[in-house]
Amino acid sequence: MLAGAGEPEAALEQARQAVAVRPDYAENHMTLGWAHYSAGRFGEAATAYRRATELLPDYAWAFQMLGTSLMMRGDLEGAAAPYREAIRLAPDARAWANLGYVYYAQGRLPDAVRAYEEAARLEPGSGTIRRSLGDARGKAGDAAGAHEDWRAAVDLSRAALKVNPRDARQLKNMAICLAKLGEREEALKVAGRALEASPGSADARYGVAVVRALLGDTEVALAVLGEALELGASPAQAEQDDDLAAVRALSGFRPLLEKAKTAHTKEVKRAS
């Protein structure tokens, strides 16, 4: 609750107390991992989740979150094994999709497409998975397939928004897909709705930065990306994200990234 309310330090203190009281209880380490993850401390999150996998080796979600923490830290090779273990224990669309991201970032495009296809089969209503499948197909040279997936992703997110019109994650997904499809005005409108729905969210601001970058508004994208990084967005993700390629070409991108990495390191030391 404290992490969700934007109080990461208080959340972290409660999680540490829980671990101190019951150090051999896996769920306490899961909570500690989430407190670190929510604050953008992905290395510390990975340590906590790894301990949870040691205490409860058949808990697929612990392996899933270990992989995600390592991935957000930039350790793609390290993330692959926990994702595969999570899939072995309990095949899950999110684990397949995350493994697909690892393959995509490593340039293993046929493997990425197959992983995303399996994720989409397990969760056909996910607009975010369908967007990622489109990204993989597009990078593999299948432009028509990519556009079909992005259009389907827009429709899936639009359907989800009928249930919760202020779902920032769905709004972000829809805005990015619209930008990829070249629908500038609608993409900007939906991106604005995502930010209104979750103004303090690093993920929402990161999505706006991606939309602006895809539409060629590179200076605006860089400024918003800086805000997202300050809120805890992953520098490693920004460094790898193909959707931010136009922003990475700007002279201000590297200093912004280094500033975020330095700030994160100082914060981790202070919280340790």
BASE-155019 format. One record per residue (C-alpha): residue in three letters; residue number from 1; x, y, z. Coordinates in Angstrom, 3 decimals. Last residue first. Layout:
// BASE-155019
(rec ALA,NUM,(X,Y,Z))
...
// end
This chain:
// BASE-155019
(rec SER,272,(21.270,0.104,1.979))
(rec ALA,271,(18.873,2.948,1.223))
(rec ARG,270,(21.576,5.589,0.854))
(rec LYS,269,(23.708,3.310,-1.290))
(rec VAL,268,(20.737,2.527,-3.548))
(rec GLU,267,(19.884,6.202,-3.876))
(rec LYS,266,(23.444,7.095,-4.842))
(rec THR,265,(23.478,4.394,-7.510))
(rec HIS,264,(20.112,5.546,-8.886))
(rec ALA,263,(21.278,9.148,-9.113))
(rec THR,262,(24.391,8.027,-10.997))
(rec LYS,261,(22.375,5.901,-13.437))
(rec ALA,260,(19.916,8.746,-14.032))
(rec LYS,259,(22.728,11.243,-14.633))
(rec GLU,258,(24.394,8.794,-17.021))
(rec LEU,257,(21.172,8.486,-19.001))
(rec LEU,256,(20.686,12.224,-19.255))
(rec PRO,255,(24.329,12.710,-20.268))
(rec ARG,254,(23.851,10.074,-23.017))
(rec PHE,253,(20.628,11.548,-24.383))
(rec GLY,252,(21.664,15.192,-24.628))
(rec SER,251,(23.626,14.799,-27.863))
(rec LEU,250,(20.561,13.448,-29.636))
(rec ALA,249,(20.848,10.149,-31.560))
(rec ARG,248,(19.396,8.238,-28.615))
(rec VAL,247,(16.196,10.223,-29.102))
(rec ALA,246,(15.655,8.893,-32.637))
(rec ALA,245,(16.274,5.320,-31.464))
(rec LEU,244,(13.712,5.617,-28.654))
(rec ASP,243,(11.350,3.005,-30.114))
(rec ASP,242,(14.297,0.623,-30.396))
(rec ASP,241,(14.489,0.473,-26.584))
(rec GLN,240,(17.898,-0.721,-25.400))
(rec GLU,239,(19.237,2.394,-23.650))
(rec ALA,238,(15.808,3.344,-22.355))
(rec GLN,237,(15.436,-0.141,-20.855))
(rec ALA,236,(18.841,0.102,-19.190))
(rec PRO,235,(17.973,3.522,-17.756))
(rec SER,234,(14.906,1.928,-16.104))
(rec ALA,233,(12.138,4.340,-15.128))
(rec GLY,232,(12.304,5.494,-11.499))
(rec LEU,231,(10.549,8.862,-11.313))
(rec GLU,230,(13.713,10.722,-12.344))
(rec LEU,229,(13.954,8.436,-15.369))
(rec ALA,228,(10.404,9.330,-16.404))
(rec GLU,227,(11.126,13.051,-16.111))
(rec GLY,226,(14.222,12.661,-18.279))
(rec LEU,225,(12.170,10.724,-20.808))
(rec VAL,224,(9.775,13.673,-20.917))
(rec ALA,223,(12.616,16.032,-21.843))
(rec LEU,222,(14.060,13.641,-24.426))
(rec ALA,221,(10.666,13.099,-26.066))
(rec VAL,220,(10.104,16.855,-26.308))
(rec GLU,219,(13.464,17.179,-28.071))
(rec THR,218,(12.688,14.229,-30.355))
(rec ASP,217,(9.262,15.174,-31.616))
(rec GLY,216,(9.642,12.741,-34.538))
(rec LEU,215,(6.340,10.906,-34.061))
(rec LEU,214,(8.062,7.769,-32.782))
(rec ALA,213,(10.022,9.873,-30.283))
(rec ARG,212,(6.899,11.635,-29.029))
(rec VAL,211,(5.124,8.318,-28.529))
(rec VAL,210,(8.143,6.847,-26.734))
(rec ALA,209,(8.401,9.849,-24.399))
(rec VAL,208,(4.669,9.603,-23.658))
(rec GLY,207,(5.141,5.936,-22.763))
(rec TYR,206,(8.034,6.768,-20.444))
(rec ARG,205,(5.786,9.301,-18.769))
(rec ALA,204,(3.130,6.632,-18.165))
(rec ASP,203,(5.711,4.138,-16.884))
(rec ALA,202,(7.303,6.630,-14.487))
(rec SER,201,(3.874,7.201,-12.951))
(rec GLY,200,(3.172,10.397,-11.021))
(rec PRO,199,(0.606,11.742,-13.475))
(rec SER,198,(-1.346,8.457,-13.722))
(rec ALA,197,(-4.708,9.006,-15.448))
(rec GLU,196,(-3.720,12.429,-16.780))
(rec LEU,195,(-0.529,10.975,-18.237))
(rec ALA,194,(-2.425,8.184,-19.970))
(rec ARG,193,(-4.998,10.690,-21.277))
(rec GLY,192,(-2.209,12.759,-22.804))
(rec ALA,191,(-0.875,9.672,-24.553))
(rec VAL,190,(-4.386,9.094,-25.952))
(rec LYS,189,(-4.510,12.586,-27.459))
(rec LEU,188,(-0.972,12.374,-28.789))
(rec ALA,187,(-1.699,9.065,-30.523))
(rec GLU,186,(-4.978,10.402,-31.948))
(rec GLU,185,(-3.220,13.373,-33.460))
(rec ARG,184,(-0.330,11.368,-34.907))
(rec GLU,183,(-1.990,8.354,-36.491))
(rec GLY,182,(1.184,7.006,-38.138))
(rec LEU,181,(0.557,3.330,-37.334))
(rec LYS,180,(3.527,3.302,-34.958))
(rec ALA,179,(2.059,6.360,-33.231))
(rec LEU,178,(-1.283,4.573,-32.876))
(rec CYS,177,(0.531,1.595,-31.377))
(rec ILE,176,(2.294,3.818,-28.834))
(rec ALA,175,(-0.950,5.545,-27.846))
(rec MET,174,(-2.806,2.233,-27.399))
(rec ASN,173,(-0.125,0.806,-25.160))
(rec LYS,172,(0.019,3.956,-23.024))
(rec LEU,171,(-3.760,4.016,-22.685))
(rec GLN,170,(-3.769,0.356,-21.709))
(rec ARG,169,(-1.138,0.949,-19.030))
(rec ALA,168,(-2.833,4.121,-17.804))
(rec ASP,167,(-6.148,2.351,-17.148))
(rec ARG,166,(-8.385,5.396,-16.744))
(rec PRO,165,(-11.253,4.205,-18.970))
(rec ASN,164,(-11.573,0.993,-16.917))
(rec VAL,163,(-13.981,-1.574,-18.397))
(rec LYS,162,(-14.375,0.197,-21.739))
(rec LEU,161,(-10.612,0.722,-21.607))
(rec ALA,160,(-10.080,-3.014,-22.090))
(rec ALA,159,(-11.895,-2.864,-25.444))
(rec ARG,158,(-9.737,0.067,-26.578))
(rec SER,157,(-6.641,-1.877,-25.531))
(rec LEU,156,(-7.717,-4.848,-27.653))
(rec ASP,155,(-8.570,-2.653,-30.657))
(rec VAL,154,(-5.245,-0.836,-30.501))
(rec ALA,153,(-3.412,-4.164,-30.180))
(rec ALA,152,(-5.227,-5.493,-33.263))
(rec ARG,151,(-3.985,-2.483,-35.235))
(rec TRP,150,(-0.465,-3.059,-33.938))
(rec ASP,149,(-0.647,-6.757,-34.888))
(rec GLU,148,(-1.866,-6.065,-38.433))
(rec HIS,147,(0.790,-3.398,-38.855))
(rec ALA,146,(3.489,-5.861,-37.792))
(rec GLY,145,(2.217,-8.570,-40.112))
(rec ALA,144,(2.339,-6.184,-43.067))
(rec ALA,143,(5.851,-5.024,-42.165))
(rec ASP,142,(7.300,-8.539,-41.856))
(rec GLY,141,(10.999,-7.663,-41.938))
(rec ALA,140,(12.179,-9.299,-38.690))
(rec LYS,139,(12.082,-5.881,-37.007))
(rec GLY,138,(8.416,-5.598,-37.926))
(rec ARG,137,(7.607,-9.103,-36.741))
(rec ALA,136,(9.229,-8.436,-33.377))
(rec ASP,135,(7.461,-5.091,-32.970))
(rec GLY,134,(4.139,-6.632,-33.973))
(rec LEU,133,(4.551,-9.366,-31.379))
(rec SER,132,(5.284,-6.645,-28.837))
(rec ARG,131,(2.068,-4.847,-29.736))
(rec ARG,130,(0.118,-8.126,-29.424))
(rec ILE,129,(1.555,-8.686,-25.973))
(rec THR,128,(0.526,-5.200,-24.889))
(rec GLY,127,(-2.989,-5.604,-26.295))
(rec SER,126,(-3.630,-8.719,-24.254))
(rec GLY,125,(-6.901,-10.465,-25.108))
(rec PRO,124,(-5.283,-13.519,-26.699))
(rec GLU,123,(-3.534,-14.507,-23.438))
(rec LEU,122,(-2.111,-18.014,-23.861))
(rec ARG,121,(-1.989,-17.789,-27.659))
(rec ALA,120,(-0.555,-14.265,-27.469))
(rec ALA,119,(2.230,-15.493,-25.169))
(rec GLU,118,(2.961,-18.382,-27.549))
(rec GLU,117,(3.122,-15.945,-30.466))
(rec TYR,116,(5.390,-13.692,-28.409))
(rec ALA,115,(7.813,-16.566,-27.822))
(rec ARG,114,(7.748,-17.608,-31.486))
(rec VAL,113,(8.389,-14.047,-32.664))
(rec ALA,112,(11.279,-13.634,-30.222))
(rec ASP,111,(12.847,-16.938,-31.290))
(rec PRO,110,(12.686,-15.846,-34.944))
(rec LEU,109,(14.145,-12.444,-33.905))
(rec ARG,108,(17.177,-13.521,-31.908))
(rec GLY,107,(18.598,-9.990,-31.970))
(rec GLN,106,(19.500,-10.034,-28.269))
(rec ALA,105,(16.887,-7.371,-27.514))
(rec TYR,104,(14.229,-9.460,-29.273))
(rec TYR,103,(15.282,-12.636,-27.455))
(rec VAL,102,(15.014,-10.877,-24.098))
(rec TYR,101,(11.675,-9.339,-25.097))
(rec GLY,100,(10.353,-12.777,-26.096))
(rec LEU,99,(11.385,-14.100,-22.680))
(rec ASN,98,(9.265,-11.310,-21.251))
(rec ALA,97,(6.329,-12.315,-23.437))
(rec TRP,96,(6.678,-15.993,-22.506))
(rec ALA,95,(6.803,-15.111,-18.810))
(rec ARG,94,(3.800,-12.822,-19.188))
(rec ALA,93,(1.774,-15.460,-21.026))
(rec ASP,92,(2.340,-18.088,-18.349))
(rec PRO,91,(3.450,-21.707,-18.451))
(rec ALA,90,(3.732,-22.807,-14.799))
(rec LEU,89,(6.903,-24.461,-13.527))
(rec ARG,88,(8.669,-24.768,-16.881))
(rec ILE,87,(7.609,-21.248,-17.866))
(rec ALA,86,(8.976,-19.832,-14.608))
(rec GLU,85,(12.209,-21.773,-15.174))
(rec ARG,84,(12.540,-20.315,-18.681))
(rec TYR,83,(11.981,-16.826,-17.282))
(rec PRO,82,(14.571,-17.427,-14.560))
(rec ALA,81,(17.112,-18.550,-17.219))
(rec ALA,80,(16.542,-15.624,-19.608))
(rec ALA,79,(17.064,-12.833,-17.084))
(rec GLY,78,(20.794,-13.408,-16.644))
(rec GLU,77,(21.422,-13.056,-20.360))
(rec LEU,76,(19.377,-9.878,-20.455))
(rec ASP,75,(21.143,-8.187,-17.550))
(rec GLY,74,(20.031,-4.595,-18.174))
(rec ARG,73,(18.739,-3.813,-14.682))
(rec MET,72,(15.199,-4.030,-16.041))
(rec MET,71,(15.994,-7.516,-17.309))
(rec LEU,70,(17.428,-8.587,-13.963))
(rec SER,69,(14.311,-7.364,-12.167))
(rec THR,68,(12.056,-9.062,-14.731))
(rec GLY,67,(13.882,-12.373,-14.426))
(rec LEU,66,(13.661,-12.322,-10.642))
(rec MET,65,(9.999,-11.363,-10.960))
(rec GLN,64,(9.221,-14.397,-13.115))
(rec PHE,63,(11.307,-16.675,-10.915))
(rec ALA,62,(9.303,-15.578,-7.865))
(rec TRP,61,(6.086,-15.985,-9.883))
(rec ALA,60,(6.908,-19.614,-10.674))
(rec TYR,59,(7.075,-20.709,-7.033))
(rec ASP,58,(8.525,-24.260,-7.123))
(rec PRO,57,(11.867,-23.268,-5.594))
(rec LEU,56,(10.314,-21.639,-2.509))
(rec LEU,55,(13.116,-20.590,-0.162))
(rec GLU,54,(15.733,-20.376,-2.898))
(rec THR,53,(13.288,-18.659,-5.275))
(rec ALA,52,(12.494,-16.104,-2.545))
(rec ARG,51,(16.210,-15.420,-2.087))
(rec ARG,50,(16.465,-14.677,-5.802))
(rec TYR,49,(13.533,-12.293,-5.464))
(rec ALA,48,(15.326,-10.321,-2.773))
(rec THR,47,(18.595,-10.107,-4.703))
(rec ALA,46,(16.741,-9.189,-7.912))
(rec ALA,45,(14.958,-6.339,-6.142))
(rec GLU,44,(18.307,-5.007,-4.917))
(rec GLY,43,(19.573,-4.960,-8.509))
(rec PHE,42,(16.339,-3.396,-9.759))
(rec ARG,41,(16.261,-0.429,-7.436))
(rec GLY,40,(13.623,1.491,-9.444))
(rec ALA,39,(11.544,2.416,-6.399))
(rec SER,38,(8.776,-0.032,-7.302))
(rec TYR,37,(11.398,-2.765,-7.758))
(rec HIS,36,(12.859,-2.196,-4.277))
(rec ALA,35,(9.444,-2.426,-2.610))
(rec TRP,34,(8.527,-5.378,-4.851))
(rec GLY,33,(11.648,-7.278,-3.848))
(rec LEU,32,(10.938,-6.646,-0.176))
(rec THR,31,(7.416,-8.000,-0.685))
(rec MET,30,(8.771,-11.093,-2.428))
(rec HIS,29,(11.292,-11.483,0.407))
(rec ASN,28,(8.413,-11.456,2.874))
(rec GLU,27,(6.549,-13.953,0.698))
(rec ALA,26,(9.443,-16.408,0.948))
(rec TYR,25,(9.290,-16.775,4.729))
(rec ASP,24,(12.717,-17.761,6.040))
(rec PRO,23,(13.624,-14.307,7.354))
(rec ARG,22,(10.459,-13.991,9.465))
(rec VAL,21,(10.774,-10.983,11.799))
(rec ALA,20,(13.730,-9.413,9.977))
(rec VAL,19,(12.065,-10.013,6.609))
(rec ALA,18,(8.914,-8.219,7.803))
(rec GLN,17,(10.981,-5.350,9.169))
(rec ARG,16,(12.703,-4.995,5.814))
(rec ALA,15,(9.351,-4.846,4.039))
(rec GLN,14,(8.098,-2.156,6.421))
(rec GLU,13,(11.231,-0.067,5.856))
(rec LEU,12,(10.987,-0.454,2.069))
(rec ALA,11,(7.391,0.715,2.037))
(rec ALA,10,(8.304,3.782,4.108))
(rec GLU,9,(11.111,4.580,1.677))
(rec PRO,8,(8.913,3.993,-1.363))
(rec GLU,7,(6.068,6.321,-0.317))
(rec GLY,6,(4.214,6.873,-3.611))
(rec ALA,5,(0.844,5.548,-2.466))
(rec GLY,4,(1.378,2.303,-4.356))
(rec ALA,3,(4.602,1.703,-2.435))
(rec LEU,2,(2.806,2.420,0.841))
(rec MET,1,(0.000,0.000,0.000))
// end
